[in-house]
Amino acid sequence: MNQFPEHIQLAIKASIAAAKEIQKIYVQDFDIIIKSDESPLTQADLNSSKVILEILKPTNIRIIGEESTILSYEERKNWETCWIVDPLDGTKEFIQKNDEFAVCIALVEKGIPTIGLITSPVEQKIWLGGKLIGFYEIDFQDELKVTEIQQNKNKPKIPIVLVSRNHPSELTDNYLKDLTQKYGELKFVKKGSALKFIDLALGKAHFYPRFAPTMEWDIAAGQAILETVGGEVIDTTSGKPLIYNKESLKNSYFVAQNF
């Protein structure tokens, strides 16, 4: 890991520690709390958040996290740099025990996600990406094995579209109709959490339309990784990439693609 700057090494360390905390809970029976926004929360979310905040603290970079206190925009708006953290992305998948959940950590500079880490606690792998450092897979099952991943330039005959397990919508159906008209036959794959962005970055899938609510911590790490390999996450309203540390931490609807 010495090839990475110290703050990225700490983000890797935080990702691994969080994944281990999550796995401890995953193999047990656990309680589910319903938050005020009706989303589920487990002890795994809280334990993961705690260790990430502790490990990232020496970076002296402010943190926006799903399970941490969110400061007002007046306090945040002048931040040049911040971490955006989802300690357990895909809590519904975690509860369903389908293995499709992740830890997401992104470094955002002037509203742009420049570094992303998405970690699968089940696979014990981190995918790390940034335009200035490249795209890597880090296997921490036995020891830290770091492998640089080369971009897959081959376009498939049949594009693969990722769709969420839990968030169907009429707008998504309309987008898929337009995509079918443009490309002909499509293949659809259902998958939960930010792991969809890894499939996009690896060239295993090509489009991910999201016409349902998301928050900045759901997408920032995935966008940083996807942009590293030449993909994009486009706001369907502005036609521009999503930006972060906004006054509202809700994202616009978007399409992520690598095609």
N, C-alpha and C positions, 0 to 999 in steps of 0.2 A: 504493500500500500504506500510505500515511501515515494512513489512517483506522483502522488497527489498532494496538493497543498494541505496544510494542517487542518484547516476548517472542514475540508472535505473528508479527511481521515476521521475527524470527530463525528461527522454525519454518518459515515459508514459504521463506526462504533455504535452510535445511537440506534441505527437501523437494526443491527444484530441484537443488541440488548433488548430492544422493543419486541423483535420477533420471538425471542426466547420467552419473554414475559407472556406474550400472547399464546404461545404453544402450551405453556403450563396450564392456562385456563381452558384451552381448546379440548384437551383430553379429559376434562372433568365435566361433571354437570355444573351448570352455572345459572345464576339468576339474571333476569332481563329487566331493566328499568326503561320505562317509556318517558322520554324527555318532553318538554313543553311543546316542541314542534312535532311531536308524535313519532320521532325517530327513536330507534332502540339504542340502548347503551348497556354495556357489560363491564365487568371488572377488568376485562382484558383491555378495553379502550382506556380506562383510567390508569392502569399499571403501565401500559405502553407510553401514554402521554407523560407520566411522571419521569420515567427513565430518559426519555428523549430530551425533556426540558433540562434535566440535570446534566446530561452529557454535553449538550450544546451550549450551556451557560458560559463556559470559558471562551467561546468565540466572540462574546460581547456583541452579538448580532440579535436584534429584536426578533421576537417570535409571534406569529399569528397561528394559532392552533385551534382545532375543532373543540378540544376538551380543556382549553386553557382560557383565561380571562382575555376578552377582546377589548382593547383600548378604543377610545373614540377616534373618529377620523381626524379630529383636530390634533390629537396626539400622534397619529400615524402618518399624516399626509406629507411630512417632511423627511420621512425615513428614506434614505438613499438605498438601503439594503435591508432585507429581512428574510428570515426563514418562514416558510409556510408549511405547516405540518398537519397531516391527517394520521393520527396514531393507529387507527384501525379503519381502513377504507374497505367498505363491504361488510359492515356489521351484520346485515341481514344474511349474507352468505355464511358468515361465521356462525350465526345462530343455526342456520340450516345444515351446517357441517358439510358443505360441498367443496371446501378447500379453496374457494375463489375469493380470497381477501388479501389485503396487502397493507404495508406501512409505506406512507408517502412523505418524503421530505424534499422540499424545493428551496433553492436559493433564488430570491427575486431581487433584481437590481434595477432601480428606476422603473418599476412596474413590469419588467420583463423577466421571465423565468430563465435563468442562465445555467443552473445545475439542477438535475433531478435525480432522485433515488427512489426506486420502487422495489420493495422487498416482499418476497413471498415467504412467510414463515413456514409453510408446509414444505416447499421445495428447498428451503434454506439457501436462497439465492437473492442477490441484489443486482438490479440493473441500474447502472450509473451512466448518465449522459450529460454532456455539455459541449457546446460548439468549440470551446477552447481546449477541451481535454479529450474529446472523443467519446465512444460508446463502449461500455465494458459490462461483462458479467462477472460477478464475484460470488464464488461458491464458498459458503462458510460451514458446510456440513462437518468436515473434518478439520480443515485448516483453510486459511484464506487463499483461495486460488483465483487469481485475477486474469481474465481473458479478454483481450480487445476484440470487439465484434466488427467485422467489415459489413458495409451496407450491401443489402441484396438489391441489385439493379434490375433483376429479371421481372418483367411484368407478366402476370398470369393471363391465360386465355379467359378465365372466368373470375372476375373480381369477387373477393370475399368481404362481406359486410358484417360487422359486429353489431349485435343488438343486445340491449340489457335484458336481464331476466325479469326485472321487477318494474320497468318503466316504459310500457308501450304507450303510444300516443298517435292520434290522427295525423299530426304534423309529420311524424316519422314515416307513417305509411305513405303520405304524399311525396315525401322526399325519395323514398324507395321506388315509387312509380316513375319519378323523373330519372332516377339513376338507371332503372331498367330500360327506359327509352333511349338513354345515351349509350349504354354499354351492352345492352341485350341481356343475356342470362346472368343472373347473380347467384352466389351461394351465401347462405345466411348461417351465422354461428352465434349462439347465445353464450354470453360470458358475463360474469359479475366483476365489479370493482375496477380499479385502475390497471389491473393486469391486461385489460384490453389494449392499453397503449403499448405494452411490450409486444403483443402480437403484431401491432401495426409497425413498430420500429424494426422488428425482425423480418418483416415482409411476409408474415404468416396470414395477415389480413390487410385490408386496403382502405376501408371506410368505416367510420364510426359516427353516425349521426346522433346527436343528443338534443331532443326537443322536449326536455323535462328538466326540472330544477337541479342545479348543482351549485356547490360552493367552491370558492377559490382553492381550498385545500384538497378538493377532489381531483383537480385537473392540473394544477401548476407543475407538479413533478413530471406528469405524463407529457405535457407540452414541451418542457425542456428537453426531455429525451427524444421526442418525436422530431423536434426541430433540428436536433443534432444530426439526424440521418436524412435530412431534407424533406421531412413531412411538415405538416402544418395543422394548427387548430384555429379554425376561422369562425369568428362571430358572425352568425347568419344575418344580423341586423346591419352591422357596419362593413362587413366584408374584410375586416382586418383581424389580425391575431388577437386572442384574448389578452387582456392586461390585468394586473394584479395590484393588491393593496389599494383597492378602490374605496370610495365612501361606503358603498354597499358591497359586501363580500359575496353576494350572489353573482353567478355567471350569467351571461346571456346564453341563449341557445347557440349551439355550435356544431360544426362538422369537423372531425379529426380525420385526416387522410394521409396516406403515403402511397401514391399511385402514379 
